[in-house]
Amino acid sequence: MTLPMSPPTGERAVADEGAVLRFQLDRFGDFLTLEQGTSPLTLEAYRRDVERLVDYARAKGAAAPGDVTSRILREFVYHLKDVGLAPASIRRNISAVRTYFKFLLSDGVVARDPSERLETPKRWRTLPDVLTIAEIEALLASPTLEQPLAFRDRAMLELAYGAGLRVSEWITLGVKDVLFEEKLVRVFGKGSKERLVPIGRSAIGAVATYMRELRPRLEKGAGKGILFLNARGEPLSRMGAWKILARHVETAKITKHVSPHTLRHSFATHLLEHGADLRAVQEMLGHVDISTTQIYTHVDREYLRKVHKQFHPRG
């Protein structure tokens, strides 16, 4: 049975008959019609959706259905968003892909279903605003010498952005966790998992100045070896760190909503914008699964699309 083939706008259709056979496209059509009782409109849409997937998978080196991995499927869904498909269309594509692999699995063509954990648009995580590099520079310049705790605040902001730290990691860093000679900071993340993150000259200089000029005066015996202390000489609380950040965001005249996590998101986004390897960023952020890190590549593309729409005369 041969179904009508309507190539998606702007994309090539599956061209050679060998690929049609290897990926079981005609047999999939029979499955939809004879076993699923699919309507003609849905039949055509599902066939088109799966052809789109096959084109994408072949471009990624998949010669047969068994070569299609969950990673290829995840990247395919991001690709659909990048080419401008609406969430409803993407959901239909995902439904088609799941039905396709259900068919392949039942027919023994594949041994596993890579679409099992595929996320739909409604489950995609949304991130807080990412600061531009100019906004980051304004934020880091906000602490001035007229402020009694300026050295601490500057060191804290430099380190939080410079190492992509979670707020829980800012406030639990020990004095001994800053490895000046190695230009690293030792971080204990979720589950007390240790990681080493490189830090640059600006962060190193700011932390060294704080430790030399201010921390000894703050330490009154209650610091517990923690790097960042409040005015009473005690370790900063999570709320204390939030308040410090909020004060400097206001001083820097940044109008976006900024949380401690915004600095972490900005760290990751800026690295990827400038060509950093995704695996390296994963290590620095302490992500167990690279799919968690991959969302930053997606956010970067979303930001570029937003800028184009806002500023291009024909956007």
FENQUIRA-V695544 format. One record per helix or strand of 3 or more residues. SS is the DSSP state (hx for helix, st for strand). FROM is the first residue (numbers start at 0). LEN is the number of residues. Records with the same first field share a line. If there is no record, write none. Layout:
SS->FROM-LEN, FROM-LEN
This chain:
hx->16-6, 24-11, 39-20, 64-3, 69-13, 86-20, 120-3, 132-8, 149-14, 166-4, 174-3, 189-3, 200-13, 214-4, 237-14, 259-14, 277-8, 289-22
st->183-5, 193-5
